[in-house]
Amino acid sequence: MRKVKLELVVGMFMILGFLGFAYLSVKLGDVNLWGDERSYPLQARFTSISGLKEGAFVEIAGVKVGKVAKIELDKAEYEAVVTLAIDKDVPVQEDSIASIRTAGIIGDRYVDITPGGADDYLPPGGEIEETESAISLEELVSKYIFEGE
């Protein structure tokens, strides 16, 4: 009887441990299992998004307001189409500017949105018209080195 009770307690402890591990994995992995009702999509087109990855953060005034949900290539225009998942409580003006920036000198790329001054806001699924592509340090360095010759 005592052995069965001990095995039952150990089994319950193991189940609770696995459930806790699964919960932490989902939370730390930023996985949303039931859809994301806390955000709305916006799109932006860039000529170059070098180094930007899905899951990168989106910020306005240095505050994280969303993440990069999807990156696709428009095969007709040869532009990168980036879908942003913006927090529902953050409206984005129609004349805002989306830029690809680097966190630190050699850090990860992210999308920075500079708010505009328009009274109208982009609807869910709308597109940010003004964009600034990623700056390539390699291109800048080679341009500086080879222009001097």
C-alpha positions as CSV (number, residue, x, y, z in Angstrom):
1,M,0.0,0.0,0.0
2,R,2.8,2.4,1.0
3,K,4.7,1.6,-2.3
4,V,1.6,2.3,-4.4
5,K,1.1,5.7,-2.7
6,L,4.8,6.6,-3.2
7,E,4.6,5.7,-6.9
8,L,1.4,7.8,-7.2
9,V,3.1,10.8,-5.7
10,V,6.1,10.5,-7.9
11,G,3.9,10.0,-11.0
12,M,1.9,13.2,-10.1
13,F,5.2,15.1,-9.6
14,M,6.5,14.0,-13.0
15,I,3.3,15.0,-14.7
16,L,3.3,18.5,-13.1
17,G,7.0,18.8,-14.1
18,F,6.3,18.0,-17.7
19,L,3.3,20.4,-17.8
20,G,5.5,23.1,-16.3
21,F,8.2,22.4,-18.9
22,A,5.7,22.6,-21.7
23,Y,4.3,25.9,-20.4
24,L,7.8,27.4,-20.2
25,S,8.7,26.2,-23.7
26,V,5.6,27.8,-25.2
27,K,6.0,31.1,-23.3
28,L,9.8,31.5,-23.8
29,G,9.5,30.4,-27.5
30,D,6.8,33.1,-28.0
31,V,4.5,30.5,-29.6
32,N,0.8,31.4,-29.8
33,L,-1.2,28.2,-30.1
34,W,-4.7,29.7,-30.5
35,G,-4.1,32.5,-32.9
36,D,-3.0,36.0,-32.2
37,E,-6.0,38.2,-31.3
38,R,-3.7,40.8,-29.7
39,S,-2.2,42.1,-32.9
40,Y,-3.2,43.2,-36.4
41,P,-1.2,42.9,-39.7
42,L,0.4,45.7,-41.6
43,Q,2.6,45.3,-44.7
44,A,5.7,47.2,-45.8
45,R,7.7,46.8,-49.1
46,F,11.5,47.1,-49.1
47,T,14.1,46.9,-51.8
48,S,16.5,45.2,-49.3
49,I,15.9,43.6,-45.9
50,S,19.3,42.1,-45.6
51,G,19.6,40.3,-42.2
52,L,15.9,40.8,-41.2
53,K,14.3,37.6,-39.9
54,E,10.8,36.5,-39.0
55,G,10.2,37.1,-35.4
56,A,12.3,40.2,-35.3
57,F,10.8,43.0,-33.2
58,V,9.1,46.1,-34.4
59,E,9.5,49.3,-32.4
60,I,8.1,52.8,-32.3
61,A,10.2,55.4,-30.3
62,G,12.3,52.6,-28.9
63,V,9.3,50.7,-27.5
64,K,8.5,47.2,-28.8
65,V,5.1,47.3,-30.4
66,G,5.1,44.1,-32.4
67,K,7.1,41.6,-34.5
68,V,7.8,40.5,-38.0
69,A,5.2,37.9,-38.8
70,K,6.2,37.0,-42.4
71,I,8.7,37.8,-45.1
72,E,7.9,37.1,-48.8
73,L,9.4,38.1,-52.2
74,D,7.2,39.9,-54.7
75,K,8.4,38.2,-57.8
76,A,6.8,40.8,-60.1
77,E,8.5,43.8,-58.5
78,Y,11.5,42.0,-56.9
79,E,10.8,43.6,-53.5
80,A,10.6,42.1,-50.1
81,V,7.1,42.2,-48.6
82,V,7.3,42.2,-44.8
83,T,4.1,41.5,-42.8
84,L,4.2,43.1,-39.4
85,A,2.1,42.0,-36.4
86,I,1.4,45.2,-34.5
87,D,-0.2,45.3,-31.0
88,K,-3.9,46.1,-31.2
89,D,-3.6,49.1,-28.9
90,V,-1.0,50.8,-31.1
91,P,-2.4,52.7,-34.0
92,V,-0.1,53.6,-36.9
93,Q,-0.6,56.8,-38.9
94,E,-0.9,56.5,-42.7
95,D,2.2,58.6,-43.4
96,S,4.5,56.6,-41.0
97,I,7.9,55.5,-42.2
98,A,9.2,51.9,-41.7
99,S,12.9,51.5,-41.6
100,I,15.2,48.5,-41.2
101,R,17.7,49.2,-38.3
102,T,20.4,47.3,-36.6
103,A,20.5,46.7,-32.8
104,G,24.0,47.7,-31.9
105,I,27.0,47.6,-34.3
106,I,26.6,44.0,-35.5
107,G,23.3,43.1,-33.8
108,D,20.1,41.7,-35.1
109,R,18.0,43.7,-37.6
110,Y,14.6,45.0,-36.6
111,V,11.9,47.3,-38.0
112,D,11.6,50.8,-36.7
113,I,8.4,52.8,-37.4
114,T,8.7,56.6,-37.3
115,P,5.2,58.0,-36.7
116,G,3.8,60.5,-39.1
117,G,1.5,63.5,-38.5
118,A,-1.6,62.3,-40.3
119,D,-5.0,62.2,-38.5
120,D,-5.9,58.9,-40.3
121,Y,-4.6,55.5,-39.2
122,L,-3.8,52.4,-41.3
123,P,-6.5,49.7,-41.2
124,P,-5.6,46.1,-40.4
125,G,-4.0,44.7,-43.5
126,G,-3.0,48.2,-44.7
127,E,0.4,49.0,-46.1
128,I,3.1,51.4,-44.9
129,E,4.0,53.3,-48.1
130,E,7.2,55.0,-47.0
131,T,10.1,52.6,-46.3
132,E,13.9,52.8,-45.8
133,S,15.8,49.6,-46.7
134,A,18.6,48.1,-44.7
135,I,22.0,49.7,-44.9
136,S,24.8,47.3,-45.8
137,L,28.0,48.0,-43.9
138,E,29.9,45.9,-46.5
139,E,28.7,48.2,-49.3
140,L,29.6,51.3,-47.4
141,V,33.1,50.1,-46.5
142,S,33.9,49.0,-50.1
143,K,32.5,52.2,-51.5
144,Y,34.8,54.2,-49.1
145,I,37.8,52.1,-49.8
146,F,37.5,51.9,-53.6
147,E,36.4,55.5,-54.2
148,G,39.8,56.8,-53.0
149,E,41.6,55.0,-55.8
